[in-house]
Amino acid sequence: MESHKTARSQPFFRKLLVSALLVLGAGYALNSVPAILMFHYRFSQLSLSSFQNVLDMIGILSIMFASVIFIALSVLVVVGAIKYSLGDFSRGVVVVGVFLGSLYLLCLGVGSVLLISDTNWGAILLTTSPMFFMTAIACHVSSSPRAKLVGSLVGLLGGIIFAFAVSPLLRVEIFKLVFTEWDVSVPGPFMSMAVVEGPALAIGSLAALFYSTLDKNGENPVKYVLYPIATLTYGFGIVIGPLVLSLSFLNLLWKAPWLGPLHNAPDLLSNTITFWSASLVILIIGGIMLILASLAGFYHALSTVKE
């Protein structure tokens, strides 16, 4: 009877997860386009009149390049979801995904360091954490179990560093660095609530560590429930973060006829903000689906452990 329940829960969990990844991948790509347009608009307002302006321009270009990388990562998420649904999921997709995600964080960190005139530990840690993720994925490619264990530990350390970088105490708000006069509630680097992105990534790294070390040691509930915990944490953040940002954008659009940064701004800017606000709804839907997939993952994990 338990085996029958597990057999039924696994396809349901797979379908929910695939659907969530498809929606999130499309949402990430759509949100990156208006972000690039907005960064370009801010870049066009600067001139080579001072050394700080030059640093700001290079910083904005770094963040624009990060957004381009994020589009590539979004496409990879969609491709990975399709391959997973067909039962042809390869480890190479994860390797490339972690590399692109690390490169994305590295560009964001470099851009943040250049845009901040004073020393900011959040920006420095944001630049440092991708180095650990890249090292970790290089270790995981190796066939040596010891190298994979080292990679899991290094990845966990990178997740902890990233958690500190985006924590309320140290985190750097990327959009506010570019648009200093904009009163918007900025989400984290991956468009979720910054306060949950760090813990979600750290838990995911811990899950990879437990999964690699417990893989041959029988059925252990720890290695089954950590991934759903990470996705559930991120799912709530991807619902709340884009929702708050979308409301902030709508508030700016509502004030545009009288005051605020959109008052007397070019129509292209207002249209871009409108499109961005609408695109955030896709991420919210994807977040809800990810929460449902996480709950299905918990059920599947518990059913597996009971057998």
N, C-alpha and C positions, 0 to 999 in steps of 0.2 A: 504493500500500500504506500509506504514512504517512497519507494523507488518510483512509483507511478506519479506521485505528487512532484518529485524532483524532475521527472521527464517533462511534465507539463509546465513547470515554473521556468525551466531553462529557456525554451523558445520564447515565452512571454517576456522574460527579462531581456533576451537578445533583441527582440523587436523594439522594445521601449528604448533601449540604449542606442540602437542604430538610429531610430527616429530622432532622439535627442541630439545625437552627434550631427546628423544631417542639418537639422534646424540651426544648431549653434554654429556650425561651419558656414552656412549661408549668412547667418546674422553677423558673424565676425567680419566676413568679407564686405558686406554691405556697409557696415559701420566704419570700416577702414577708409572707404572712398571719400566720404565727407570730411573725415579727419584730415586726410592728405590735402584736400582743398582748403580747409581752414588753416592748416599749417603754412600752406603756400601763400595764402592771403596775408598772414602775419609776416612771413618772410619778405614779401614785396613791400611792406611798410618800413623796413629797415634800410639803412644806407651804410656805406663804408666810411662813415664820418669819425668813428672812434674804434679803438681796439676792442672795447666791450661789445660794440655792435657786431664786429667781426666774429667774436666768440658766440654771440647770440645767434648769428646767421648759421654758423657751423653746427651749433647745438640743435637748431630747428631742422636743418638738413638731416642730421643724425636721427631725429625723431621721425621725420618723413620717411627715411629709409627703413626705419623700424616698422612703420605702418605697411610699407610694401612687403616686408618680410612676413608680417602678420597675415596679409592676404594669401601669400604662398602657404603659410601654416594652415589657414582656413581651408584652402583647397585640399591640402593633405588630410585634414580631418574628415572631409567629405569622402575622399578616396578611401581612407581607412575604414570608414563606416560601411561603405559599399562592399569592400573586400571582406569585412567581418560578417556582413549579412549573407554573403555567398559562401562562408566557411573557408575562405582563402586568405585569412589574415596573416601577414608575414611580420617577423620581428623588424625587418628593414623599415617598415612604416613608422614604428615607434622610435627607432634610432634617428631617422631623418626628422621626425617630429620634435624630439628632444633637442636635436641640434638647432633646428630653426627657432624653437622657443628660446633657447639659450642665446642665440644670436640676436633675437628680438630684444631680450632683456639687456644684453650688452649695449646695443645701440641706444636704448632708452636711458641706460645709466650714463653713458658717455655724454649724450645730449643734456641730461640733467646736470651733470658736473659742469658743463660749459655754460649753462644758463644761470647757474647759481654762482655769484661772485665770491661768497664766503664758503668755507669748508662745511659740507653737509654730509654727515655720516650715512644718512639714508641713501643719498645718491651714490656714495662710495660703495656701500654694501650691495646696492642694486647692480653696480658694475662688477663687483667681485663674485657674486653668487653664480653667474653663468659659467665662470671658469670651472667651478666644481661640477656643474651639471655636464659640461663637455668632457671633463675627465672621467666622470662616472660612466657616461655612455661609451667612451672608448674602452673602459675596463669590461663593460658588459658584452662588447663585441667579441672579446677573447673567449676561447673555449675552456680556459682554466677556471675551475670552481673558486679557487682562491682569489683570482682577479675579479670575478663577479661579486664576491663578498666585499672586496675592497671598493668596488664600484658602487655597491649598495650603501656602504658606510659614507663614502664621499658624497653621493647623491643626497643622503640624509643630512649631512653637514651643510650642503648647498641649500637644501630646503629650509633649514633652521636660519641660515644667514638671510635668505630671502624673506622669511617671516619677520625678522627684525627690521629689514629694510623697509617693508611696507606697513610696519606696526604704527599705531597712532602716535607713538613717541618720536619715531624717526622718519616716517614715510614722506616721500616727496611726491607732490601732486603734479603730474606731468603736464596736464592741460593748463593748470593755473600758472605754470612757469612760462608757457607760451602766450597765454591770454591773461596777463596780470590784472587787467581791469574787469574781468568777467567774474560775476558772482554765481558760480555754478558748483554743484556738489560733485566732485570728481571721483570716479571709481578707481579701482586699482589698474595695474598694467594690463590685465586680461579682462577688463571691462566688468569685473565683479566688485563687490565691496572689498576694499583693500584690507580691512581687518580680518576677513576670512580667507583671502587668497593665500597668505603666508601659511596659516595652519593647514589649509587644504593641501598645499604642495608638500608641506612637511609630512603630513599623514600619508600622502601618496608615496613619498620616498621611503617612509617607514614600512609601508605595505610591500614595496618592492624588496626591501631588506628581509622581511619575514618570509615572503613568498620564496625567495631564493634559498634561504637557510632551512626552511621547514619543508621544502618540496619533497624530500625523500624520507621524512620522518613521520609519516602517517597523516591522518586527518586531524588537523589542528584548527579550531574555529578562528584563531587570530588571523591566519592568512586568508580567510574568506571574508571577514567583516570589515577589514581596514579600508579596502577600496570603496565599498559602499559608503563608509563614513566620510571619506575624502570627497566623493562626488556629491553626497548629500550636503556637506558643508559648502562646497562651491555652488551647488544648485541654489541654495537660499541666497547666497551672495549675488548670483547672476540674475536673480529676480529683483532683489531690492536695489542693487547698484544702478542698473540701467533705468529702473523706474524713477528713482530720485533724479538722475541726470536728465531724463526726458522731461520731467516736471520743471526742472530748472530751465531747460531750453524753452519750454512753453511759456514760462514766466518772462523770459527775455523777449520772446516774440510778442507777448501781450503788452509789454511796456514800450515796444519799439516806436509806436507813433508819437510818444511823448519824451522818453528819456532812455538811458541805458546805452550799452555799446552798439546796439543795432539801430539806434536812432540816426536817421540820415545815412545809414550804411548802404552800400550797393545792393541791388536786388539779388545778385548772385549769392551774397553772404546770407541774406535772410532765407533764400530758397534752400541753401545748403543746410542751414540749421533746421529748417522744417523737415527736410529729407532725413537728416540725422536723427531727429526726434522720433520720426515714424519708424526708422530702421531699428531703433532700440526695442520696439515692441516685439520684434522677432527674437531677440535675445531673451526677453522675458518669457516668451512662450517656450523657448528652448530650455530655460532654467526650470520651468514647471515640469517639463517632460523629464529632465534630468533627475529631479526630486522623485518623481514616480518610478523612474528606472532604478534609483538607489533603493527605494523601498522594496521593489521587486528583487533587487540584488540581495537584500537582507533576508527575504523569505527563501530565496534559492540557497543562500549560504546556510541558513539554519536547517533547511531540509536535507542538504548534503551532509551536514555534520551529524544529524540524527540517524542516518543510515548505518 
